């Protein structure tokens, strides 16, 4: 679900960037930057969950 949401957020930010007069190359960089960030989060999510499991618990028992 993360990738479709990231895709549409990237499109919206690219269109907004283009409408503010930034130009096509900047809008493209915004689009691919946001899309890359979403893909990076998607790929590293299992690793982050494994690292959280190995950390000591913060609950006070």
Secondary structure, 3 states (H helix, E strand, C coil): CHHHHHHHHHHHHHHHHHHCCCCHHHHHHHHHHHHHHHHHHHHHHHHHHHHHHHCCCCCCC
